[in-house]
């Protein structure tokens, strides 16, 4: 009985930690998207938008942070931006 209670508690804590990590990733992805849009989204007289950045921002908005974060981090680093702190 005690073992089952401990297992249930462990699973509950694990799912809470996972939900927090996902929320942190969503917030970080949104920060990266905002930085990109604000400073790199309309640079110069570029006729064509950066498709990979657009797709990455869309992935962030849809919750697929694993696909969006690395692309936006690279774009911002390549433009010599300091990335925001990640929780």
C-alpha positions in Angstrom: 0.0 0.0 0.0 2.8 2.4 1.0 4.7 1.5 -2.2 1.7 2.3 -4.4 1.2 5.7 -2.6 4.9 6.5 -3.1 4.7 5.5 -6.8 1.7 7.7 -7.3 3.3 10.6 -5.6 6.5 10.1 -7.7 4.4 10.1 -10.9 2.5 13.2 -9.9 5.7 15.1 -9.1 7.3 13.9 -12.3 4.4 15.1 -14.4 4.4 18.5 -12.6 8.1 18.9 -13.3 7.5 18.0 -17.0 4.7 20.5 -17.3 6.8 23.2 -15.7 9.7 22.5 -18.1 7.3 22.6 -21.1 6.0 26.0 -19.9 9.5 27.3 -19.5 10.4 26.1 -23.0 7.3 27.8 -24.4 8.2 31.1 -22.6 11.8 30.9 -23.9 10.6 30.1 -27.4 8.3 33.1 -27.3 11.2 35.4 -26.1 13.3 34.2 -29.0 10.5 34.8 -31.5 9.9 38.3 -30.2 13.6 39.1 -30.4 13.8 37.8 -34.0 10.7 39.7 -35.1 11.8 42.9 -33.5 15.4 43.1 -34.6 15.8 40.7 -37.6 12.3 40.4 -39.1 12.5 43.4 -41.4 16.2 43.9 -42.0 17.2 46.0 -45.0 15.5 45.6 -48.3 15.2 41.8 -48.2 12.5 40.8 -50.7 12.1 37.3 -49.4 11.4 36.4 -45.7 13.7 34.0 -43.9 11.5 30.9 -44.3 13.4 28.8 -41.7 12.9 31.5 -39.1 9.2 31.8 -40.0 8.8 28.1 -39.7 10.6 28.1 -36.3 8.4 30.8 -34.9 5.4 28.9 -36.1 6.7 25.8 -34.4 7.1 27.8 -31.2 3.5 29.1 -31.4 2.2 25.5 -31.9 4.1 24.2 -28.9 6.8 22.4 -30.8 9.7 24.1 -29.0 12.2 21.3 -29.7 12.0 22.3 -33.4 11.8 26.0 -33.0 14.3 26.9 -30.3 17.5 25.6 -32.0 16.7 27.4 -35.2 16.0 30.7 -33.5 19.0 30.5 -31.2 21.2 30.0 -34.3 19.7 32.9 -36.2 20.1 35.2 -33.2 23.6 34.0 -32.4 24.7 34.4 -36.1 23.4 38.0 -35.9 25.6 38.4 -32.7 22.7 38.7 -30.2 23.0 37.6 -26.6 20.4 35.0 -26.0 18.0 35.5 -23.1 18.5 33.4 -20.0 16.7 30.1 -20.1 14.8 29.0 -16.9 
